[in-house]
Amino acid sequence: MISPKPLETAEQISDIAFAFMGSKALFTALHVGLFTALADQGARLDEVAEKTGLDPDRATTLLTALSSLGLVDRDGGTYRNSPAAEAFLVNGRKYDFGDYLRLQIDKQMYPFLTQLEGALTGELDPEQVSSYADWFSDPKEARLYSESQHAGSLGPGRSLARMVDLSAARKMLDVGGGTGAFSISLCKAYPELTSTVLDFPNVVKVGKDFVAAAGLSERISFQAGNALESQWPKPVDVVLMSYLFSGVPGEAIPGLVSGAMKVLNPGGHYIVHDFMVEDDRTGPKLAALWQLQHVAFNPTAKSITGGFVRQEMEKAGFVDVEVSEMIPGMTMMVRGRKPEA
C-alpha cells in the first residue's frame, strides 16, 4: 500500500479540523429529508423549503454547505443531488444507507467522540466506559442501532455471498449477527443454507421482524445471548463474525477464534469481516477512524489488521487463510477453513 502523502499546508490541516462541520451538514440534511426532496429532477429553493419545512434562508445556508462538499449540484436556480447522493441518500433507493448515517452514526456514535480524549489517556470516568452488552440492555438504544445497522449491512452481505462459495454448506452460525442482515443475504444466495444468529435479547427482537419480512423465518433462527458468554450451537459448516472483533475487548479475540474452531465441522468455513487497517498501519483512512471511534466507549478495543487476524486464525489451526478487501477503503474479510478430519 502506498502511504498517504504528508500534509504540507495549513489549509489541509483545517480541512481535517473542520470535517465535523461537514459531517453535521450531511446528517442534518438526512434528518430533514433534503436529499429525498431533490430526488429525480431536483428542486428550486422554494420547493426545497416547502418539502423540508426549513426557512428559505436556512435552507440556502445548508444547500450552500452541501454544494461545497460535492453532495449537491446547483444549476441556475435548481439544486440536484450528486450522483452518489441520488444513489445512496434518497429514502427508498435500493442502496440507501441514509438511516444508518443519521441514526446510528449521528445519534449514537457521534456523541461518544466527546469522550475520546479521556478514553485514550485513561482518564475517562469508569461509568462512561461501556460495552455493547450494557448499551443494548436499553431496548430503545438496541432498536435504534439495530434498525440502522441493518440497512448498512445488506449490501456487504450481498458482496460476501459473491466472494465466498458456500454452496456445500448447510448450517451457519452468525456470531454477533445483529438483525441477521448478513444471514439474509447469504441465505437468499444459497437456498440450502440455514443460519442461527447469536446476539443480545433486545437485538434479537428487532432481527426477527426483518427475517420475517424477508420470508426466511423457517431458515434463519435466533439465539439470545452474549457471544462472549453463551454456549454456541454446534456443529456448523460456517461461522461468520461481522463487526464483532471491533466491538469486544482485544483480549477476547483469541477466544472467539478458538471458539469457531470448536463448533465447525471438518472443512468448515470461518469468515471474519470487520474494520481492519493495513499491516503497515498507513491506512486506509476510514478504517483507521472507525477503529479510533470505537475506543471512545470501549478503551480496550484493539486496532486490528488483516495480518493480525490471519495470524490468530493460523494459531488456532485454520488453513488456507486469505485476506481480501470487502468495503473499499473501510473493511476487510479474512477467511479460512478447518482442516479435514
WOGI-V520960 format. One record per residue. N is the residue number from 1. SS is DSSP state (a for helix, b for strand, c for the rest). PSI is psi in whole degrees, -180 to 180 (NA if undefined). D_LAST is the distance of its C-alpha to the last C-alpha in Angstrom with 1 decimal. Layout:
[[N & SS & PSI & D_LAST] [N & SS & PSI & D_LAST]]
This chain:
[[1 & c & 136 & 37.7] [2 & c & 128 & 41.5] [3 & c & 144 & 43.0] [4 & c & 145 & 45.4] [5 & c & 130 & 49.0] [6 & c & 146 & 50.8] [7 & c & 145 & 53.4] [8 & c & -17 & 57.0] [9 & c & 159 & 59.3] [10 & a & -33 & 60.4] [11 & a & -39 & 59.8] [12 & a & -39 & 56.1] [13 & a & -41 & 55.9] [14 & a & -37 & 57.9] [15 & a & -38 & 55.5] [16 & a & -46 & 52.7] [17 & a & -35 & 54.9] [18 & c & 6 & 56.2] [19 & a & -30 & 52.9] [20 & a & -29 & 52.9] [21 & a & -41 & 56.0] [22 & a & -39 & 54.3] [23 & a & -47 & 51.4] [24 & a & -31 & 53.9] [25 & a & -45 & 55.8] [26 & a & -49 & 52.6] [27 & a & -43 & 51.7] [28 & a & -42 & 55.3] [29 & a & -39 & 55.5] [30 & a & -41 & 52.5] [31 & a & -37 & 54.0] [32 & c & 1 & 57.2] [33 & c & 29 & 55.7] [34 & a & -44 & 57.3] [35 & a & -34 & 54.7] [36 & a & -35 & 54.8] [37 & a & -28 & 58.6] [38 & c & 1 & 58.4] [39 & c & 147 & 56.0] [40 & c & -89 & 56.8] [41 & c & -4 & 60.4] [42 & c & -176 & 60.9] [43 & b & 154 & 63.8] [44 & b & 168 & 67.0] [45 & a & -45 & 67.6] [46 & a & -33 & 69.5] [47 & a & -39 & 66.7] [48 & a & -46 & 64.1] [49 & a & -42 & 66.2] [50 & a & -44 & 66.7] [51 & a & -32 & 63.0] [52 & a & -16 & 61.7] [53 & c & 13 & 64.6] [54 & c & 148 & 65.3] [55 & c & 139 & 68.7] [56 & a & -40 & 69.5] [57 & a & -40 & 70.1] [58 & a & -37 & 66.8] [59 & a & -39 & 65.0] [60 & a & -44 & 66.5] [61 & a & -44 & 65.3] [62 & a & -45 & 61.7] [63 & a & -37 & 61.8] [64 & a & -44 & 63.2] [65 & a & -43 & 60.4] [66 & a & -35 & 57.8] [67 & a & -40 & 59.6] [68 & a & -26 & 59.5] [69 & a & -8 & 55.7] [70 & c & 10 & 55.3] [71 & c & -25 & 54.1] [72 & b & 142 & 57.3] [73 & b & 146 & 59.7] [74 & b & 123 & 63.4] [75 & b & 99 & 65.5] [76 & c & -122 & 69.1] [77 & c & 8 & 69.2] [78 & b & 134 & 65.9] [79 & b & 138 & 62.6] [80 & b & 151 & 59.3] [81 & b & 146 & 55.6] [82 & c & 162 & 53.9] [83 & a & -41 & 51.3] [84 & a & -43 & 48.5] [85 & a & -39 & 50.4] [86 & a & -38 & 51.0] [87 & a & -35 & 47.4] [88 & a & -10 & 45.7] [89 & c & 0 & 48.5] [90 & c & 128 & 50.3] [91 & c & 127 & 49.5] [92 & c & -11 & 47.7] [93 & c & 155 & 46.6] [94 & c & -40 & 43.1] [95 & c & 24 & 41.8] [96 & c & 124 & 44.1] [97 & c & 30 & 42.8] [98 & a & -39 & 46.2] [99 & a & -35 & 45.4] [100 & a & -41 & 42.5] [101 & a & -47 & 45.1] [102 & a & -27 & 48.0] [103 & a & -59 & 46.4] [104 & a & -52 & 43.3] [105 & a & -50 & 44.4] [106 & a & -49 & 48.1] [107 & a & -28 & 48.4] [108 & a & -52 & 45.5] [109 & a & -44 & 44.1] [110 & a & -46 & 47.4] [111 & a & -29 & 49.3] [112 & a & -26 & 46.7] [113 & a & -18 & 47.6] [114 & a & -18 & 50.9] [115 & a & 15 & 49.1] [116 & a & -43 & 47.1] [117 & a & -47 & 49.4] [118 & a & -36 & 49.2] [119 & a & -40 & 45.4] [120 & a & -36 & 45.2] [121 & a & -9 & 47.9] [122 & c & 9 & 46.7] [123 & c & 5 & 49.9] [124 & c & 133 & 48.5] [125 & c & 128 & 49.7] [126 & a & -30 & 46.7] [127 & a & -18 & 47.7] [128 & a & -13 & 46.9] [129 & c & 127 & 43.4] [130 & c & -178 & 41.2] [131 & c & 164 & 37.7] [132 & a & -31 & 36.4] [133 & a & -45 & 36.2] [134 & a & -47 & 40.0] [135 & a & -46 & 40.9] [136 & c & 4 & 39.3] [137 & c & -16 & 40.8] [138 & c & 114 & 43.8] [139 & a & -37 & 43.5] [140 & a & -45 & 45.7] [141 & a & -40 & 43.9] [142 & a & -42 & 40.5] [143 & a & -44 & 41.9] [144 & a & -49 & 43.7] [145 & a & -47 & 40.6] [146 & a & -42 & 38.2] [147 & a & -39 & 40.5] [148 & a & -37 & 41.2] [149 & a & -33 & 37.6] [150 & a & -45 & 36.6] [151 & a & -34 & 38.9] [152 & a & -8 & 37.5] [153 & a & -17 & 33.8] [154 & a & -42 & 34.1] [155 & a & -52 & 34.7] [156 & a & -32 & 31.8] [157 & a & -41 & 29.6] [158 & a & -38 & 30.8] [159 & a & -43 & 30.2] [160 & a & -40 & 26.6] [161 & a & -29 & 26.1] [162 & a & -24 & 27.4] [163 & a & -24 & 25.3] [164 & c & 133 & 21.8] [165 & c & 107 & 20.4] [166 & c & 24 & 19.1] [167 & c & -26 & 20.1] [168 & c & -7 & 16.7] [169 & c & 147 & 16.4] [170 & c & -34 & 18.1] [171 & b & 131 & 18.1] [172 & b & 145 & 19.1] [173 & b & 118 & 20.3] [174 & b & 92 & 23.3] [175 & b & 122 & 23.9] [176 & c & 35 & 27.6] [177 & c & 6 & 28.0] [178 & c & -128 & 31.8] [179 & c & 3 & 33.4] [180 & c & 21 & 30.3] [181 & a & -45 & 31.7] [182 & a & -40 & 28.4] [183 & a & -40 & 26.9] [184 & a & -48 & 30.0] [185 & a & -43 & 29.7] [186 & a & -39 & 26.1] [187 & a & -32 & 26.6] [188 & a & -36 & 29.6] [189 & a & -28 & 27.8] [190 & c & 96 & 24.9] [191 & c & -21 & 26.5] [192 & c & -4 & 23.3] [193 & c & 138 & 22.1] [194 & b & 160 & 23.1] [195 & b & 145 & 23.3] [196 & b & 124 & 24.1] [197 & b & 124 & 26.3] [198 & b & 118 & 26.7] [199 & b & 178 & 30.1] [200 & c & 151 & 33.3] [201 & a & -44 & 35.4] [202 & a & -25 & 38.3] [203 & a & -40 & 36.0] [204 & a & -40 & 34.3] [205 & a & -40 & 37.7] [206 & a & -42 & 38.4] [207 & a & -37 & 35.0] [208 & a & -36 & 35.5] [209 & a & -42 & 38.6] [210 & a & -41 & 37.1] [211 & a & -41 & 34.3] [212 & a & -42 & 36.9] [213 & a & -29 & 39.0] [214 & c & -4 & 36.2] [215 & c & 29 & 35.8] [216 & c & 20 & 32.2] [217 & c & -27 & 32.6] [218 & c & -16 & 30.7] [219 & c & -18 & 27.6] [220 & b & 118 & 27.8] [221 & b & 168 & 28.2] [222 & b & 145 & 29.1] [223 & b & 118 & 28.3] [224 & b & 129 & 31.2] [225 & c & -178 & 30.4] [226 & c & 124 & 29.8] [227 & c & -27 & 26.5] [228 & c & -9 & 27.1] [229 & c & -29 & 27.8] [230 & c & 157 & 26.5] [231 & c & 128 & 23.5] [232 & c & 139 & 21.1] [233 & c & 148 & 20.0] [234 & c & 162 & 16.3] [235 & c & 159 & 13.9] [236 & b & 165 & 14.6] [237 & b & -20 & 13.6] [238 & b & 135 & 16.0] [239 & b & 124 & 17.7] [240 & b & 132 & 21.1] [241 & b & 103 & 23.5] [242 & b & 125 & 26.8] [243 & c & 22 & 29.7] [244 & c & -44 & 28.1] [245 & a & -36 & 27.9] [246 & a & -12 & 31.6] [247 & a & 5 & 32.6] [248 & c & 164 & 31.3] [249 & c & 142 & 32.3] [250 & a & -34 & 30.7] [251 & a & -15 & 29.4] [252 & a & -14 & 27.3] [253 & a & -48 & 25.1] [254 & a & -37 & 22.6] [255 & a & -35 & 22.1] [256 & a & -40 & 21.5] [257 & a & -47 & 18.8] [258 & a & -32 & 16.9] [259 & a & -37 & 17.6] [260 & a & -43 & 15.9] [261 & a & -39 & 12.6] [262 & a & -35 & 13.0] [263 & a & -10 & 13.7] [264 & b & 144 & 11.4] [265 & b & 155 & 8.8] [266 & b & 134 & 5.6] [267 & b & -1 & 7.8] [268 & b & 158 & 10.8] [269 & b & 138 & 14.0] [270 & b & 123 & 16.0] [271 & b & 125 & 19.7] [272 & b & 125 & 22.6] [273 & b & 129 & 26.1] [274 & b & 176 & 29.1] [275 & b & 114 & 32.3] [276 & c & 141 & 31.4] [277 & b & 166 & 33.8] [278 & c & 156 & 33.5] [279 & c & -27 & 32.4] [280 & c & -1 & 36.0] [281 & c & 37 & 37.2] [282 & c & 1 & 40.0] [283 & c & -165 & 38.9] [284 & c & 158 & 38.5] [285 & a & -48 & 41.4] [286 & a & -42 & 40.2] [287 & a & -42 & 36.9] [288 & a & -41 & 38.8] [289 & a & -36 & 41.3] [290 & a & -43 & 38.9] [291 & a & -40 & 37.2] [292 & a & -40 & 40.7] [293 & a & -39 & 41.6] [294 & a & -31 & 38.7] [295 & a & -27 & 40.2] [296 & c & -30 & 43.4] [297 & c & -7 & 42.0] [298 & c & 80 & 38.8] [299 & c & -18 & 40.0] [300 & c & 7 & 36.6] [301 & c & 149 & 34.8] [302 & c & 136 & 33.1] [303 & c & 107 & 33.9] [304 & c & 152 & 30.5] [305 & b & 164 & 29.8] [306 & a & -38 & 27.1] [307 & a & -38 & 26.4] [308 & a & -46 & 26.2] [309 & a & -41 & 23.6] [310 & a & -45 & 21.5] [311 & a & -44 & 21.9] [312 & a & -39 & 20.9] [313 & a & -42 & 17.7] [314 & a & -36 & 16.8] [315 & a & -38 & 17.8] [316 & c & -8 & 15.4] [317 & c & 4 & 12.4] [318 & c & 149 & 12.6] [319 & b & 168 & 12.7] [320 & b & 42 & 15.2] [321 & b & 130 & 17.6] [322 & b & 146 & 20.9] [323 & b & 129 & 24.3] [324 & b & 152 & 26.7] [325 & b & 139 & 30.0] [326 & c & -81 & 30.3] [327 & c & 116 & 33.8] [328 & c & 127 & 35.9] [329 & c & 6 & 37.3] [330 & c & -53 & 35.8] [331 & b & 158 & 32.0] [332 & b & 161 & 28.8] [333 & b & 133 & 25.3] [334 & b & 127 & 22.3] [335 & b & 147 & 18.9] [336 & b & 178 & 15.4] [337 & b & 149 & 11.8] [338 & c & 133 & 8.9] [339 & c & 150 & 6.4] [340 & c & 150 & 3.8] [341 & c & NA & 0.0]]
